[in-house]
């Protein structure tokens, strides 16, 4: 039953690859039938668990409540989406965000719940580092707007370069991951090679210092909570 439960959880999560919008879309009827089948299996597994558990214990367990709510939300969303399609009205399957609940809350997923609980407990403790990072990103974006916004620079595609503050924040946030490096720097560098100092300072502060600090805080706090959860055993 554990293998069956994991298989249908995996199948339910995989539906996101084939539901619109998707690279390989399948007809709505096909994905709906598969999802209903998965939900029936989840409901049967929950019913089986209720048969071997005291009623007072079963209804006090938040995991069971979460699974039932997720099933009801998925069925409601599926029904609404089906009715709207009959009238040729496009809609978004908002219930897809609740599908990971099945992976976390079934009794077989004890190790996943422990890891999830450690991550949840770690989040409040990394808030200060995240806020410092966002402050640095916003300040560098403001400096970029002042440095490049009035020079009428253009990108290689002929688009305005660093003239919108929110667009600058997004471009510099992507630069932290180096995904748009060095393309995002080239219009400024072509105008004056001295502007490379701005991007060098940005990468040093945000990519090398803040990201390393962020990773260290996340790792240390996650390890601390995991150690407490396993009774002080070091891993």
Secondary structure as the mmCIF struct_conf table of DSSP 4:
data_model
#
loop_
_struct_conf.conf_type_id
_struct_conf.id
_struct_conf.beg_label_comp_id
_struct_conf.beg_label_asym_id
_struct_conf.beg_label_seq_id
_struct_conf.end_label_comp_id
_struct_conf.end_label_asym_id
_struct_conf.end_label_seq_id
HELX_RH_AL_P HELX_RH_AL_P1 UNK A 2 UNK A 14
HELX_RH_3T_P HELX_RH_3T_P1 UNK A 15 UNK A 17
TURN_TY1_P TURN_TY1_P1 UNK A 18 UNK A 18
BEND BEND1 UNK A 19 UNK A 21
TURN_TY1_P TURN_TY1_P2 UNK A 23 UNK A 24
HELX_RH_AL_P HELX_RH_AL_P2 UNK A 28 UNK A 51
TURN_TY1_P TURN_TY1_P3 UNK A 52 UNK A 52
BEND BEND2 UNK A 53 UNK A 53
HELX_RH_AL_P HELX_RH_AL_P3 UNK A 55 UNK A 60
HELX_RH_AL_P HELX_RH_AL_P4 UNK A 62 UNK A 86
TURN_TY1_P TURN_TY1_P4 UNK A 87 UNK A 88
HELX_RH_3T_P HELX_RH_3T_P2 UNK A 94 UNK A 98
TURN_TY1_P TURN_TY1_P5 UNK A 99 UNK A 99
HELX_RH_AL_P HELX_RH_AL_P5 UNK A 100 UNK A 105
BEND BEND3 UNK A 106 UNK A 106
HELX_RH_3T_P HELX_RH_3T_P3 UNK A 107 UNK A 109
HELX_RH_AL_P HELX_RH_AL_P6 UNK A 110 UNK A 123
HELX_RH_3T_P HELX_RH_3T_P4 UNK A 124 UNK A 126
HELX_RH_AL_P HELX_RH_AL_P7 UNK A 127 UNK A 148
TURN_TY1_P TURN_TY1_P6 UNK A 149 UNK A 152
STRN STRN1 UNK A 154 UNK A 154
TURN_TY1_P TURN_TY1_P7 UNK A 156 UNK A 157
BEND BEND4 UNK A 158 UNK A 158
STRN STRN2 UNK A 160 UNK A 160
BEND BEND5 UNK A 162 UNK A 162
BEND BEND6 UNK A 164 UNK A 164
HELX_RH_AL_P HELX_RH_AL_P8 UNK A 165 UNK A 176
TURN_TY1_P TURN_TY1_P8 UNK A 177 UNK A 182
HELX_RH_AL_P HELX_RH_AL_P9 UNK A 183 UNK A 191
HELX_RH_3T_P HELX_RH_3T_P5 UNK A 193 UNK A 195
HELX_RH_AL_P HELX_RH_AL_P10 UNK A 196 UNK A 202
HELX_RH_PI_P HELX_RH_PI_P1 UNK A 203 UNK A 210
HELX_RH_AL_P HELX_RH_AL_P11 UNK A 211 UNK A 229
TURN_TY1_P TURN_TY1_P9 UNK A 230 UNK A 232
#
